[in-house]
């Protein structure tokens, strides 16, 4: 784990794997000291704009704060960014800059390598009981709304996406981002505890 920095982002995608044939990263969520920022992308052009915006803002944040990191859970986020840069043909230099500076921090890998927890799997949701995180949007409701929204994206039925879908999925994404921060903070507390024990 890098030293905590208040400039940090906690990042999570929502994606529809069968939308637009090749899949679509349709919600880009970041949680930071500034609060939650969720950016929608319901077309390939909007996905490209979200990619460019994310990378531009991340590089600017790194220039402002050398200790800036983007925490995520699992390898999906960096892998998806590499894939999107290749698909859209933009952001190569920016992503390369972020990777060279080791901005991305995979909390799943760190947790698996450092903690033995009484959970059935090391998923973010299973670990929430251990770290004491409670979601604002119930998982059952969020799962149903996500499935309906992603079906609408897959079949091009955009008119079926309601404000209720957006609110539930946005809340679910925000919960995932906040859960990532709570896990990071819990790991930092364990590190301090173990350091005190020598």
C-alpha positions as CSV (number, residue, x, y, z in Angstrom):
1,X,0.0,0.0,0.0
2,X,1.3,3.5,-0.8
3,X,1.1,6.1,1.9
4,X,-2.4,7.6,2.1
5,X,-2.9,10.9,0.3
6,X,-6.0,13.1,0.4
7,X,-5.8,13.4,-3.4
8,X,-6.7,9.7,-3.9
9,X,-9.5,8.4,-6.1
10,X,-11.5,5.2,-5.5
11,X,-12.6,4.0,-9.0
12,X,-15.1,1.6,-10.3
13,X,-16.7,0.9,-13.7
14,X,-20.2,-0.4,-14.6
15,X,-20.1,-2.2,-17.9
16,X,-22.6,-3.9,-20.2
17,X,-20.5,-6.7,-21.8
18,X,-22.9,-7.3,-24.8
19,X,-23.9,-3.7,-25.6
20,X,-22.8,-2.3,-28.9
21,X,-21.4,-5.7,-29.9
22,X,-18.0,-5.2,-28.1
23,X,-19.4,-4.1,-24.7
24,X,-19.7,-0.6,-23.2
25,X,-18.3,0.9,-20.0
26,X,-21.4,2.9,-19.3
27,X,-20.8,4.4,-15.9
28,X,-17.4,5.8,-14.7
29,X,-17.5,6.3,-10.9
30,X,-14.8,8.0,-8.7
31,X,-15.1,8.7,-5.0
32,X,-12.7,11.3,-3.5
33,X,-12.4,14.0,-0.9
34,X,-14.6,16.0,-3.3
35,X,-17.4,13.4,-3.2
36,X,-18.8,11.1,-5.8
37,X,-18.4,11.8,-9.6
38,X,-20.4,9.4,-11.8
39,X,-20.2,9.9,-15.6
40,X,-22.6,8.1,-17.9
41,X,-21.7,6.8,-21.4
42,X,-24.5,5.4,-23.4
43,X,-22.7,5.5,-26.8
44,X,-19.3,4.8,-28.2
45,X,-18.7,8.5,-28.6
46,X,-19.7,9.1,-25.0
47,X,-17.4,6.3,-23.8
48,X,-14.5,7.9,-25.7
49,X,-15.3,11.2,-24.1
50,X,-15.4,9.6,-20.6
51,X,-12.1,7.9,-21.3
52,X,-10.4,11.1,-22.4
53,X,-11.9,13.0,-19.4
54,X,-10.8,10.4,-16.9
55,X,-7.2,10.2,-18.1
56,X,-6.9,14.0,-18.5
57,X,-8.2,14.6,-14.9
58,X,-6.0,11.8,-13.5
59,X,-2.8,13.2,-15.1
60,X,-3.7,16.7,-13.8
61,X,-4.3,15.3,-10.3
62,X,-0.9,13.5,-10.4
63,X,0.8,16.8,-11.3
64,X,-0.8,18.5,-8.4
65,X,-0.1,15.8,-5.9
66,X,2.8,13.3,-6.2
67,X,1.1,11.0,-3.8
68,X,-2.0,10.6,-5.9
69,X,-3.3,7.1,-6.5
70,X,-6.3,5.5,-8.0
71,X,-7.5,2.6,-5.9
72,X,-9.6,-0.1,-7.4
73,X,-10.7,-3.7,-6.6
74,X,-9.4,-6.3,-9.0
75,X,-7.5,-5.9,-12.3
76,X,-10.6,-5.1,-14.4
77,X,-10.2,-1.3,-14.3
78,X,-6.6,-1.0,-15.6
79,X,-7.2,-3.7,-18.1
80,X,-10.3,-2.0,-19.4
81,X,-8.5,1.3,-19.7
82,X,-5.8,-0.3,-21.8
83,X,-8.5,-1.9,-24.0
84,X,-10.4,1.3,-24.4
85,X,-7.2,3.3,-25.3
86,X,-6.6,0.7,-28.0
87,X,-10.2,0.8,-29.3
88,X,-10.6,4.6,-29.3
89,X,-7.0,5.5,-30.3
90,X,-6.8,8.2,-27.7
91,X,-5.1,8.6,-24.3
92,X,-2.0,6.4,-25.0
93,X,0.5,8.9,-23.6
94,X,-1.7,9.7,-20.6
95,X,-2.3,6.1,-19.6
96,X,1.3,5.3,-20.1
97,X,2.3,8.2,-17.8
98,X,-0.1,6.9,-15.1
99,X,1.1,3.3,-15.4
100,X,4.8,4.4,-15.2
101,X,4.0,6.3,-12.0
102,X,2.2,3.3,-10.6
103,X,-0.9,5.3,-9.9
104,X,-3.2,2.3,-9.9
105,X,-3.5,0.3,-6.7
106,X,-5.3,-3.1,-6.7
107,X,-6.8,-3.6,-3.3
108,X,-8.0,-7.1,-4.1
109,X,-4.4,-8.3,-4.7
110,X,-3.2,-6.6,-1.6
111,X,-6.0,-8.0,0.6
112,X,-5.5,-11.6,-0.7
113,X,-1.8,-11.4,-0.1
114,X,-1.9,-9.8,3.4
115,X,-5.1,-10.9,5.2
116,X,-6.9,-14.1,6.2
117,X,-10.6,-13.3,6.7
118,X,-13.6,-15.4,7.6
119,X,-15.4,-14.9,4.3
120,X,-16.6,-17.2,1.6
121,X,-14.7,-15.3,-1.1
122,X,-12.5,-12.2,-1.3
123,X,-15.0,-10.2,-3.2
124,X,-15.6,-6.6,-2.3
125,X,-19.1,-7.4,-1.1
126,X,-18.0,-10.3,1.1
127,X,-15.3,-8.2,2.7
128,X,-17.8,-5.4,3.6
129,X,-19.0,-7.2,6.7
130,X,-15.4,-7.6,7.9
131,X,-14.5,-3.9,7.3
132,X,-17.8,-2.6,8.6
133,X,-19.3,-1.0,5.4
134,X,-23.0,-0.7,4.9
135,X,-24.5,0.1,1.5
136,X,-27.1,2.8,0.8
137,X,-28.6,0.9,-2.1
138,X,-29.7,-2.7,-1.3
139,X,-27.9,-5.2,-3.5
140,X,-31.1,-7.0,-4.6
141,X,-32.6,-3.8,-5.8
142,X,-29.4,-2.6,-7.4
143,X,-28.9,-6.0,-9.2
144,X,-32.4,-5.9,-10.7
145,X,-32.0,-2.3,-11.9
146,X,-28.6,-3.0,-13.3
147,X,-29.8,-6.0,-15.2
148,X,-32.7,-4.0,-16.7
149,X,-30.5,-1.1,-17.6
150,X,-27.8,-3.3,-19.2
151,X,-30.5,-5.2,-21.2
152,X,-31.8,-1.9,-22.5
153,X,-28.3,-0.9,-23.6
154,X,-27.7,-4.3,-25.2
155,X,-30.9,-4.2,-27.3
156,X,-30.7,-0.4,-28.0
157,X,-33.9,0.2,-26.0
158,X,-32.7,3.5,-24.5
159,X,-36.2,4.8,-23.9
160,X,-36.7,2.0,-21.3
161,X,-33.9,3.5,-19.1
162,X,-35.7,5.5,-16.4
163,X,-34.6,7.8,-13.7
164,X,-35.2,5.0,-11.2
165,X,-32.7,2.8,-13.2
166,X,-30.1,5.6,-13.2
167,X,-30.5,6.4,-9.5
168,X,-30.2,2.8,-8.4
169,X,-27.2,2.0,-10.6
170,X,-25.5,5.3,-9.7
171,X,-26.0,4.6,-6.0
172,X,-24.7,1.1,-6.5
173,X,-21.6,2.4,-8.2
174,X,-21.1,5.0,-5.5
175,X,-21.4,2.3,-2.9
176,X,-18.7,0.3,-4.7
177,X,-16.4,3.3,-4.7
178,X,-17.0,4.1,-1.1
179,X,-16.6,0.5,-0.1
180,X,-13.2,0.5,-1.8
181,X,-12.1,3.5,0.4
182,X,-13.4,1.8,3.5
183,X,-11.4,-1.3,2.7
184,X,-8.2,0.8,2.1
185,X,-8.8,2.6,5.4
186,X,-9.3,-0.7,7.2
187,X,-6.1,-2.1,5.7
188,X,-4.2,1.0,6.8
189,X,-5.6,0.6,10.3
190,X,-4.4,-3.0,10.3
191,X,-0.9,-1.9,9.1
192,X,-0.7,0.6,11.9
193,X,-1.8,-2.1,14.4
194,X,0.7,-4.7,13.1
195,X,3.5,-2.1,13.1
196,X,2.8,-1.3,16.8
197,X,3.1,-5.0,17.5
198,X,6.5,-5.0,15.8
